Amino acid sequence: MIREAVRVLVANWDGAYTVPSRRLYPHQWSWDSAFVAIGNAHWSPRRARSELLSLFGAQWRDGRVPHIVFNPRVPEGAYFPGPEFWEARAPSGAATSGIVQPPVHALAAWRVHQAEPNPAFLRRIYPRLVAQQRFLREARRSADGLISIVHPWESGMDNSPAWDGTLAAVQAGPMGARRRDLTHVSADERPTDRDYERYTALARAYRDTGYRRAGAFAVEDPLFNAAYGVAEASLARIADAIGRDPEPHRREAAAITTAMIAHLYDDGLFQARDATTGCAIRSQSAAGLVPLMLDDLPREIANALIGTALDRFGIGDGQLPSYAPGAAEFDPVRYWRGPSWLNLTWMVWQGLRHRRADLAERLAEGMIGAVGRSGFREYFDPFTLAGHGSHDFSWSAALILDVAAEHGLDGVPPAGGEVAKELGGLAEADEVGDHVPA
């Protein structure tokens, strides 16, 4: 399984970064690269550093890290919406989108450093990570201290039923383009045409403001805010390692946890909130479990979340559906409406490891079991473990490497160095350098 995971990552490597999949996602995606870096750190820390530095080479002057960095070698029209739709360029000259994704990159940078300590890498990426967080505070933070997203794509969980009510109010006409995703994946596994029309309308409206003002979608998402808090905690560790003051990051991490508890937590699950009206957006999304990753989450709330994860999501069976199976909107095969995703499971696994090691072990075994059953697929039916979406999906491969190293697989040494030996010296032969594109 480890050899196959590395094969996937090597096949999807594009010189300085990794595409999520060759056919469906031919460019660089923001939070995908963070998860890929975490996995690559166990066999090629140089590739892991390059992955992050390449992404941050396309950072905007205002600090935002775009959710897509487009590969100029990919023909126009191969992916929609492409660079001609977004009309956006980074100072480096790279064509990008204008929206963001959950800021899991500081955590990734710290994990890469842990795998192979490299203070020079930390010093190089730290100011870029700080600028990413500053953009979110300055452009997206409310008076209550929470960070807003302006598009479902920014949540990472694009097609979650949590967004149905808000999207229903979006006025949308025809997309004006052909959907390329349906040439690679069954329509039963993807968002509907109506969903895409609304996504396109929201993105176009945001673009037309110069990427400054939110439109009909302004939401305080628990996954995104939890990622922001984890990033500040990670930045505190990075700052300490390079001789910078960690206290501002610690204070910010504590502040976001306090704000989330005050405004997003309700009855055993964190809920999204409409940033315009202040009203809760109640759903049964597994995004509400991701705050388990927060270091300073009070024990009683963590225990309530664990109870919800067991009762409503059934994680005792080793799988984490992206939406509670008992909800009317649940769909075990459609994009983010119920399937299990390894990155979402991995985040909750991280939060359980120091709270409920027994449940963390079940989730680790569940991730391994899904890949053993169906390969490195984009997402999985949480009951049958049948694979759906793309084949040879990069973050599925990368996070299995991390699970293998941290949790262990039967007959496979868990340490990162041993993984490299198992790969027959691939890590030693890797000739990737650390660089940021000009």
N, C-alpha and C positions, 0 to 999 in steps of 0.2 A: 504493500500500500504506500509506503514512503517513497519507494522508487517511482511508482506511478504518479504520485503527487508532484515529484520533482520533474518528471517528464512533462506534465501539464504546464508547469510554470516555465520550463525551458521553451516549450512550443509556443507559449503566449508572450514570450519576452520580445521586446521590440527595439532593443539596443540600449535603452536607458530606463525603460519602464515596462510594465506588463499590461497587456490588454485583458479585459475581463474574459472575453472569448473571441476567437478569431472571426466568426461569422456574424454574430448578432451585435457585438459591441467592439468595433474596430479601433477605438480611440482610448485615451487614458481617462479613467474615472477617479474622482477624488477619494471617496472613502474606500473604494476597492483597493487603491494603491496603499492605503494605510494597512489594511488587513493583509495584503500581499507582502508588505515589508515585514510584518510580524512573523509570517511563516518563513520567508526567505532568510530571515536572520539566523535560523537554525542550520542552514547549510551554506549560505553565501551572504555574510553580512555586508559585503561590498555591493551586491545587488540590492540588498535592502536599503542601504544608504542612498544609492543611486535612485531608487524608486521614489523616495521622499524628496530628494533634492531636485529631481526632474520635475515633479509636480509643483513644488514651490518656485521653480524657475518661471512658472506661468502666473505667479501671484500678481494681483493688481496693485496699483499704487495705494489704493485705500485699504489694502490688507486682505481683501477677500481672496479666497482660494476657489477658483471656479470648479463647478462640478464636472465639467468635461474640458479637457485640453485636446484639441483636434489634431490629428496626424495629417499633414499636408499631402502625404502620398496616397491617402485614401480618396478615391474619386468623389466629387460632389454628388449628393443624392444617394450615397451608399448607406447613410444613416440620417434619419429625420428625427428632430430638427437638427440640421447641420450648421456649419459656420455661416453660411449665407443667411440663415434665419436669425442667428443671434447677433450678427454684426458687432462683434466684440473682439478686442485684441488686448493682450497683456502688454506691459512695457517691453517685454522680451520680443514682441512681435508675434507670439503664438496666438492663433485663433482659438477662442474659448467660448464657453457659454457665459451667462451673466449671473447665474444663481449659484448657490453653494450646497454643500452636504454636511452631515454631522461632523463636528470637528474632532475626529478620533486620532488625529495625526500626532499630537504631542504624546499620547500614550504609545503610539507606534514608535516614535523616535526614542522614547525611553526604553522600550522593550528591545529595540535594535542595539542600543548602547549596552544594555545588560548582557546581551548575547556576546558582544565583542566590544569591550569598553573603548571608546574613541572620543575623548574630550574635544578634539578638533571638530568632529562632526557635530557635537552638541553645540559648541560655540557658533558654528556656522548656521545651524538651523534655528537656534533659540530665538533670535530677533524676528525671524519670519513667523514662527509660531506665536510669538507675542503679538505681532501685527495682525495675525488672523483673529485672535481673541479680541483685540482692540476694535477691529471692524465690527464684530458682532455686538460689542457693547455700545459702540457709538451709533451704529445704523439700525440696530434691531432691538435694543433693550427697552422695556417698558418702565414706567414709574414703580412698578411692583418688583422690578429686578429680574424679570424673565426675558428670555430671548425668543423672538418671533421668527417663524419661517414664512415665506411669501409664496410658496408653491409646494404642492404635494411632493414633487421631486426632491425638494430640499430635505424632506423628512427621511429619505432613504427608503421608506415604506410607501412607495408611490401610490399604489392602488388600494390601500387599506380601506375597509369600510368606515373607519373613523372619519374619513374625509367626505363621505357621501353627501351628508346634509349640507356642508359648506359648498361643495362643488355644484349641488343642484341649483344654487342661486346664480351660477356663472352663466352669463349670456354668451353663447358660442355659435358660430357658423361653421361651415365646412373647413377642414384643415387646409385645403389647398395643396395637398401633397399626398403622395402614395405612402402607405405604411409599409416599410421594409421588414419590420419584425415578423409579420405574418408569413413571409416567405421562408422563415427559418423555424418558427414555432407555431404550433396549433393555436387557432384563435380561442379555443376553450381554455388556454393557459395564460392568456394575455389580457390586458385591459380592453374594454370595448371601444368601438369607434367613437361613441358619445363621450367616453372618458377622455380619449385623445383630443377630441375637439375642444373640450374644456381646458385640458392641459395647455394646448397650443394657444388658446385665447388668453389665459392667464400669463403665459410667458411673453406673448406679444405685447400685452398691456404693460407689463413691467419693463420690457425693453424700450417701449416708447416713452417712458419717463426718464430714460437714461440710466436705468437700473438704480433709481433712487427711492421711489415711492411704491409701497405695497398697494395692491388693488383689492379685489374682492376676497382674497385669501390672505389672512394674517392670523397665524395660529401659534400659540405657545405649546410646543410639542414636548412631552416628557422625555422621549428618547434624545432629542436634540439637546435639551437643557441638561440632561444627565451627562451627555458626551462633553458638553461645555464644562461642567463641573469636574469631570474626570481629567479633562485637559488641563485645568488650572492646578489640580493636585499633581499631575505629571510635570507641569512646568515648575512647580516648587522643587521637585526632585532634581530636575535638570539644572535649575538655577543653583541649587546647593552644590551640585557636582562641578560646576564651572566657576564657582566663587561669586555668584550673584545673590542678591537678597531674595530668599524664597517667601518671605512673609506676605508681600502683596498677593501672591498667588494663593497662599493658604487662606487669607482673608476672603478672597474672591470665591474660592471653592466652598467655604463655609456659607457665604452669602447666598449662593445659588441653591444650595441644599435647603437653607431656611426658606427661601422664596418658593421653592417647589413644594415643600411641605405645607406652607401657608395657603397656596393658591391652586395647586394641582392635585393634591392627595385627597382621596375620598373613598372610604369603605374598602380598604384592602387593595387598591389599585390607583396608580397615578393616571389622571385623565388630561387630555389636551384642553386648551381653553381658547376661545375666540378673543384675540387681542384687541379687537375693536369694541366689542360689547362687554367683555369680561365674563361672558357666560361659559360654563363648562360644556365641552363637547364629549358627551358620555359615549363610551364604546367599550368593547371587550378586546381591545388591541393589546397584544403582548408588549408593545412599546411601553406600556405602563409598568412593566416589571424591570426594565433596564436600570432604573435608579438603584437597584441592588448593587450596582457598581460603585456607588458613591461611598467613599471611605467613612464619612461621618454621618451616615444615615442612622437615626436612632434605632436601637434594637427592637423596640416594640413595632415600629413601622416595617422594618426588615422582616420580622416574624409574620406580620400580617401579609406582606407581599408573598412570602414563601407559602403561606396557607392558600392564597389565591392561586399561585402557580400549581399547587397540588390539586386543589378542588376544581378550578375552572379550566385549567390548561392541561392537567394530567401529566405533569412532568415526571411523576413517579414511574411512568412507562419509558422514560428515556428520550422522549421527543417533546419539542416545544412548538406547538402550532403558532403561527403568527397572529391568529385570531381564535378566540375561545370556541371550541367545537359546539358548545350548547347554544350559541347565538344564531339567530335566524340568518344572518349575513354570511355565515361561515361557508367557505368553499375549499375543499382540500387540494384542489389543483390549480386554481386561478391565482395569478400573480398577487402576492401579499394579502390575499383574502382568507388565508388559512393554512397554506403549506408551511412546512418547516424550512427554515433557512439556516445555514450553518453560522453565518455571521451574527444573527440575532441570538441563536442558541449560545454561541461563544460568549457574547456579552453577558448574558444571564449566568452562564457557567462561571465567568470571572467573579461575578458578585456572590455566588454561592460558595466558592472555594474556601473562604475563610469564615463562612457562617454555617453551612451545612455540607460538610465534605461528602456525606453519603449521597445527597442529591446531586452534587457536582459530579460525582463519579458516575451516576446513572446517565447524566446528560453527556458526559464524555463518551461513555460506551454507546449511547444512542447516536451520536454523531458518527462514530466509527462504524456502527452497524448500518446506518443509512448509506454511507459510501461503499461499504462492503456489499450491500445489496444492489445498488444502482450506479455506482461509479461517482465521479466528481461532477454531479449535476448542479444546476443553478438552485433548485429547490426540490422538496420531496413531499409526497403525500405522508402526513404524519402517522397514518394508520398502516398503510401497506408498504411504506418506504419506497414506492415507485418514484423514479426520478422524472422531473419535468423541467421545462425551459432549456437553456443551453446545455450542451455537453462540454466536458473539459473546462469547467468554470474555475477561474483562477482563485477566488477567495475560498472556495470549497477545498481546493488542494492546499492552499497556504495554511488555512486554519487547522486542517487535519495534521499538518506538520507540527503546528504548535501544540495541539492536543497530544500528539505522540510524544513530543519532547517533555511536556509538563506532566502528563498523566501516565504515559507509558502504554505500549501495546504488547500483547503476549509475544514473547520471544524477541522483542526489539528493545535494545537499550534505550532508555528515555533521554539521556543527556544529548545536548546539541552536538557536542564533539563526536559522539558515537554515531549520531545520524550521518554526519559528514563522512565518517569512515565507511558506513554502510553504503554510501553512494559512490564508493570506489574513487574517491579523490576529486569528485566534481567541484567541491568548494575550493580546493587548492588550485584547480585548473582555471577557475573563473578569472577572467582578465578585465572585468568591468572596473572602471575607475570612478571615483567620487567627483561629480561635477554638477554644476548648475548651468543649463543652457544660457548663452549670452542674451 
